[in-house]
Amino acid sequence: MRTDGDGRVVEDSGTDHEVVELAAATCTPWQSGVGVIAPYDFALDRELWRWTPDDISLHVTRLPYVHVPVTVDQAAALSQEENVDPAVRALLAPEPLSIGYMCASGSFVHGAEGERRLHRTMMDAGAPAAVTTSGALIQALTALEADRVAVVTPYVDSVTDRLLDYLGEHRIDVTSSVGLGLLSHIWKVDYAEVSRAVHSVDHPDAQAVYISCTNVQTYDIIAPLERELGKPVIAANQVTMWAVLRAAGRHAVARGQRLLNATAPTTLV
């Protein structure tokens, strides 16, 4: 028996009972997840979700703030073990299938050995599988069979040079590169500026173009740029999501992006 607000008895139509039965019979959409460790100034969370399939949740945490502009010093601080280790541990409670370190400069600033050290730090902290942006970049270029690449960055020259050195260690030839010289607010670079930079840096010998920095928004322009240039265009957020989802046994979601249809290397690092 139910009563209304004035205490009068109200006939039970059975509708509420039917709703309860329907709710109880509905399958719970259990979510698996992947973890993401982002720099403190990362502003593109929504873009990461666009590559994420419906059955995966993103568990995102931030690295501690450091009072420096986007320089080599900032990248070095973002890769320190004392910052990365607790960030990994902070993500373990929801049991992610894999964890991605979502920072390009932080994962290439100390070269190939620094990237491997960062990966080990993540695994030692308990990551079930670990991916870094710069490690994912090498996986992506391998999948695309590209060893000559043109590079676009938002960085000042000293940071861009570290990326070029990192690629050289992996025997990737850089045909050309351009940096935008930004020290902050990189997420405010619009699609038009990124597109102009990509077209300006493209080289006949380049087998692919790479857009560095996870704070550069690229999701909507990757496929159009690939059609315009006739070659793969890959970006920091794209390669990281592609690799961290693959490590979780899932596939990134996007139309017309060549990397997502490439045959991936069989060995994850």
Residue pairs with C-beta under 8 A, 6 or more apart in sequence:
1 9
1 12
2 9
2 10
2 12
3 9
3 10
4 10
29 55
31 55
31 56
31 57
32 55
32 56
32 57
32 97
32 248
32 250
33 56
33 57
33 58
33 59
33 94
33 95
33 96
33 97
34 56
34 57
34 58
34 59
34 96
34 97
34 98
34 99
34 100
34 244
34 245
34 247
34 248
34 250
35 58
35 59
35 60
35 61
35 88
35 91
35 92
35 94
35 96
35 98
35 99
35 100
35 127
36 48
36 58
36 59
36 60
36 61
36 91
36 99
36 100
36 102
36 244
37 61
37 62
37 63
37 84
37 87
37 88
37 91
37 99
37 100
37 101
37 102
37 103
38 45
38 60
38 61
38 62
38 63
38 102
38 103
38 214
39 62
39 63
39 78
39 102
39 103
39 106
39 214
39 215
40 62
40 63
40 64
40 65
40 66
41 184
41 187
41 215
42 62
42 102
42 103
42 187
42 214
42 215
43 187
43 215
44 187
44 214
44 215
44 217
44 237
45 58
45 60
47 217
47 218
47 219
47 237
48 58
48 60
48 102
48 237
48 241
49 58
50 219
50 253
50 254
51 219
51 237
51 238
51 241
51 242
51 245
51 252
51 253
51 254
52 58
52 241
52 245
52 252
52 253
53 245
53 250
53 251
53 252
53 253
55 250
56 245
56 248
56 250
57 94
59 91
59 94
59 96
61 87
61 90
61 91
62 87
63 78
63 83
63 84
63 87
63 103
63 106
64 83
66 74
66 77
66 78
68 74
68 77
69 183
69 184
70 105
70 154
70 155
70 156
70 159
70 182
70 183
70 184
70 186
71 156
71 158
71 159
71 183
72 109
72 158
72 159
72 162
74 105
75 103
75 105
75 106
75 108
75 109
75 159
75 162
76 106
76 109
76 110
77 83
78 103
78 105
78 106
79 103
79 106
79 107
79 109
79 110
79 114
79 118
81 117
81 121
84 101
84 118
84 121
84 122
84 125
85 121
85 124
85 125
86 125
88 99
88 121
88 122
88 125
88 126
88 127
88 130
89 125
89 126
91 99
92 126
92 127
96 127
96 128
96 248
97 128
97 129
97 247
97 248
97 249
97 250
98 127
98 128
98 129
98 130
98 131
98 244
98 245
98 247
98 248
99 122
99 127
99 128
99 129
99 130
99 131
99 244
100 130
100 131
100 132
100 133
100 136
100 240
100 241
100 243
100 244
101 107
101 118
101 122
101 130
101 131
101 132
101 133
101 240
102 133
102 214
102 237
102 240
103 132
103 133
103 214
104 133
104 134
104 137
104 163
104 212
104 213
104 214
104 236
105 155
105 159
105 162
105 163
105 212
105 213
106 118
106 133
107 114
107 115
107 118
107 132
107 133
107 134
107 135
108 114
108 115
108 134
108 162
108 163
108 166
109 159
109 162
110 117
111 162
111 165
111 166
111 169
112 166
112 169
112 170
115 132
115 134
115 135
115 166
116 269
118 132
119 130
119 132
119 135
119 269
122 130
122 132
123 130
129 247
129 248
129 268
130 247
131 240
131 243
131 244
131 247
131 268
132 240
133 214
133 236
133 239
133 240
134 166
135 243
135 269
136 239
136 240
136 242
136 243
136 244
137 210
137 234
137 236
137 239
138 170
138 172
139 239
139 243
139 264
139 265
139 268
139 269
140 234
140 239
140 242
140 243
140 259
140 262
141 147
141 149
141 170
141 172
141 208
141 210
141 234
142 265
143 259
143 262
143 263
143 264
143 265
144 207
144 208
144 232
144 234
144 258
144 259
144 262
145 207
146 172
146 207
146 208
146 232
147 171
147 172
147 173
147 207
148 172
148 173
148 174
148 175
148 205
148 206
148 207
148 208
149 167
149 172
149 173
149 174
149 175
149 206
149 207
149 208
149 209
149 210
150 174
150 175
150 176
150 177
150 201
150 202
150 203
150 206
150 208
150 209
150 210
151 160
151 163
151 164
151 167
151 174
151 176
151 177
151 178
151 201
151 209
151 210
151 212
152 177
152 178
152 179
152 194
152 197
152 198
152 201
152 209
152 210
152 211
152 212
153 159
153 160
153 163
153 177
153 178
153 179
153 180
153 211
153 212
153 213
154 179
154 180
154 182
154 186
154 189
154 212
154 213
154 215
154 216
155 163
155 179
155 180
155 181
155 182
155 212
155 213
156 179
156 181
156 182
156 183
157 179
157 181
159 179
160 177
160 179
160 212
163 212
164 174
164 177
167 174
168 174
175 203
175 205
175 206
176 201
176 202
176 203
176 206
177 201
178 197
178 200
178 201
180 189
180 193
180 197
182 189
186 213
186 215
186 216
187 215
187 216
187 217
189 216
189 217
191 217
191 218
191 220
191 221
194 211
194 216
194 217
194 218
194 221
195 221
195 225
197 211
198 209
198 211
198 225
198 229
198 233
199 228
199 229
201 209
202 209
202 229
202 231
206 231
207 231
207 232
208 231
208 232
208 233
208 234
209 225
209 229
209 231
209 232
209 233
209 234
210 233
210 234
210 235
211 218
211 233
211 234
211 235
211 236
212 236
213 236
214 236
214 237
214 240
216 235
216 236
216 237
218 235
218 236
218 237
218 238
219 237
219 238
219 254
222 233
222 234
222 235
222 238
222 254
222 256
222 257
223 254
223 255
223 256
223 257
225 233
226 232
226 233
226 256
226 257
226 258
227 256
232 258
232 259
232 262
233 258
234 259
238 252
238 254
238 257
238 259
239 259
241 252
242 252
242 259
242 260
243 268
245 251
245 252
246 252
246 264
246 268
247 268
251 260
252 260
253 260
254 260
